[in-house]
Amino acid sequence: MTTAVTALVLLAAVLHATWNAVAHGVPDRLVGFALLGTTYVVIGGGTALALGPPPTDAWPAILTSAAIHVVYTLLLWWSYELGEFSQVYPVARGSAPWVVAVIEIARGQQMPTLQLVGIGVISLGLLSLALDGGRITRATLPALGAALATGISIAAYTVVDATAVSTTPVAVYAAWMFLLQGPVMPVIALVRRGRRLRTLSRGVVLAGLAGGVVSLAAYGLVLVAQTSGATAAIAALRETSIVIGALIGSVFLGERFGRGRAISAAVVLVGIVLVDVS
């Protein structure tokens, strides 16, 4: 991990938190996901047409990543339907970095001990936000289970993407991957919401589409950073968007930050330092 890669991933985390804050303004989460998917189709499709098809040997990774991203989106949507955002989102994002680290070690990747500790500290800080969102009870277990499954899917596409961009141009890979995954949620929204989609306000549509653009930029930066090969560390750093999102909510949306979130943020900061110096 170089300082430049760290800065790139943290910028992606800020963008990720920003688009989540924007999407937070869309009351119907299915509609929000559909608008994101629409953006992926339009921008991904335009970029794919401009750049042309990817190398033949890149297709398995592109198809696999697109399929996993679809599963991830469906799991995240399901998690939100079952539980509260403040508990589900930290578990989904906070569990992914450690799963990535385990996968990378199982594949024979050598990782500095200090980096492993840093990844663990970041994951611990992020997961602790779930406790700040409310006490974990038997009633919340289905939502948390879905969130954990979401985290595993995040880890899966992270590893696939990191391997692919080491041999495939990032822009070409990203364009086709987003184009292929994009149509799923708009189609589901069309089936489930039907004519009600015509009544969406201009503000909701613009918020969803703007969130999609920022989301594309955020993940594009992550893919560029992953060409460095530091997959597990990058996976941990990008999930600091959860803490950044909490700060955005506190400063701009008037949401409570509280001592619990402050402690979690401090733990995440310690983990970032450990990853950066390892």
N, C-alpha and C positions, 0 to 999 in steps of 0.2 A: 504494500500500500504506500503510494507516494502522496505527498501533500496535495498535489494537483488532482489525483483521483479522489481523495477524501473530499476536497472542495466540490468536485463535480457531483459526487453522490449526495452531499449535503444540500447542494442547490436543487437536485432532483427531489430531495425530501421536502424542501420548501414548496416546490411546485406541486408535489403530490398532496401536501396538506392544503394548499390553496384550492386545488380543484375539488377536494372533499368538502371544504368550507362552502364553495360555490354550489356544489351539488346538494349540500345540506338544505339549501333554500327550495329544493324541489320536494314538495310534500309527498308525492306518490313515488316511491323508490323504483317501482317497475318502470314508470315513465322516465325517471332519471337515468336508469341503466339503458333504456331504449334510445334516449337522446345521445348518450355516450357512444353507443354502438353505431348510430347514424353518422356521427362524426368520424368514427373509425373507417366506415365504408367510404365516405366521401374523400377524406384526406388520404387514407391508405390506398384507395382505388386510383386516385389521381397520381399519387407518387409511383404506384406500381406501373401505371401506363407510361409514365415519363422515364422510368429507369429500366423497364423491361423485365423479363422473367429472371429469377435467380438461377444460379448454377444447378444442374440436375441433382447433384449429390446433397443439395441443401433442402430439397423438398421434404424428406422424412422429418427433419427437425422442425420445419415450418408448420407442417401439418400436425405434428405432435404438439407443438407449443400452442397452436391455435385451438386444438381440441381441449388441452388442459386449461387454457384461459377461459373457454366456454364453461367448463366444469367449475372453475374458480368463481366465475361470475354468478352462476346458478347457486352455488353453495353460499356465497356471500349474501345474495338476495334472500335465500332461505334462512340464513342466520338472522338477518334483520327482521324477518317476519316472525321469528320465534322469540327474539330477545331484544334487549335495549342496546342501542348503539354504543353507549359508554362502556359496556362490558364485552360485547361481541367483537368490536373492532380491535381493541388491544390484544385480545387472545388470538384472533386471526393473524394479525400482523406480527405480534410478539413471539409466537411459536415458530414462525417460519425460519428465522435465522439459525436457530439451533438445529433444526431438521436439516437445513442446507449443510451445516458444518458436519453433521453425522454422515450425510451422503458423500461429501467430499473426502472425508477420512476413509470411508469404506471403499472409495474408488482409488485410494492410494495417495491422495493429495497430502503433502507435508505442510503442516501449519505450525507456526511458532506458538509456544505455550502461552505467551502473553496475549497473543491475538485470540486464542481460544477463550482465555479468561475474559477478555474484553467483550467478545461475542456473548458469552454467558451473562455478563453483567448487564449488557444492553437489553438482552431478552428478559432478564429478571425485572429491570426497571419498567419495561413496556408492559409485561404481564401484571405488574403490581397496579397498573392503572385500572385493570379489570376489577380489582378489589375496591378501588376508590369509587368505581361506578355503582357499587352496591354490594351487599352481602351475597355470597354464593349459597344458594339453597337448592333443594332437590328440584324445585320448579324451574330453576335456571339451567339445569344440567343439559337438557336437549339443545338449547341455544348455544351453550358453551361447547358441546360436542360437535355441533355443526361448524362452529367457529374454528375448532381445532382441525377439523377436516379441511376447512378453507385454508388454514395455515400450511397443511401438508401439500395442498395443490399449489400454493404460492412457491413453496420450496421446489416442487417438481418442475414448474415452468422456469424457475430461476436457473436451475442446473441445466436444463435443456438449452435455454437461450445462451447461457454463458459458454457452453460447449460449441454452439453453432456459430456465434459471432467471432470466434477465433479463426474461422476459415471462410466466412461469408461476409460481404460488405454489409455493414450495419443498416444502412438506409434501405437497401433492397430487402433484407430479411424482415425488418420491422414493417415495411409497407405491405408485404404479402401476408405476414402473420396477422396484422390488424384487419386487413381487408377480409380475410377468411373468417375471423371470429366475429366481426362486426354485425352481420345480419341477424344473428340469433335472437338477441333481446328485442330489437324492433319487431320481429315477427311474432314473438310471444306477446308483446304489448298490443300489437294489432289484433291478435286473436282474443286476448282477455279484456281489453278495453274498448275495442271496436270504435264506434262513432264518437265515443267520449274524447278520443284524441283530438278531434276537430275543435273542441272547446278549450284547449290549452291556451293559457294567456301567453302573450308575446314575451313577457318577462321570464316565465318558466322555460320556454323554448330557448331563449337566448342564454339563460343560466346553464341549462343542460349542455348546449352545444359548446359554450365557452369552457365548461368543465372538461368536455371531451378534448378540446384543443390543448389545454394545459396538461391533461393526462397523457396525451401523446408525447408532448415535449418532455415531461418528467421521465417516462419510461425510455424514451430515446436516449436521454442522458445516461440512464442506468446501463443501457446496452453498450454505449460507448465506453463507460467505465469498466464493464465486464471484459472488454478486450485485454485488460491488464492481467486477468487470470485470478484475481483475488476474490473469488466468487462468494465465499462465506462471509468475509469481512464486509463486502459491499452489501450483501443481503441484510446484515445487521445495521449498517449505517443508514440504509434507505428507509428502514422502518422507524427511524427517529422522527419521521413525518408525524407520528402519533403525538409526540410531545409538542412539536411545532404547531400542529393543529389545535392542541389544547391552548397554547399561547395565543394563537389567532382568535380562537373563540373567546378567550378572556379579554383581549385587548379590543377587538372589533365587534364582537357579538354580545358582550356583556355576560358571558357565561362564567360560572364559578371556577376558580383555579384551585384554591385551597391548599392546605399544608400537605395533604397526601400526594397531590399531583406535583407539588414543588419537590418533595422528597424523591418521587419517581424520576422527575426531570434531572435531579442532581445525580442519581444513580446512572441514568443513561449517559450523562456528560462524562462521568468517570469511565464508563465503558468506551466511549468515543476516543478518549485520550489514550486508553490502553491499546485499542486497535491501531490508532494512528502512529504510535511510537514503536509498535512491534515490528 
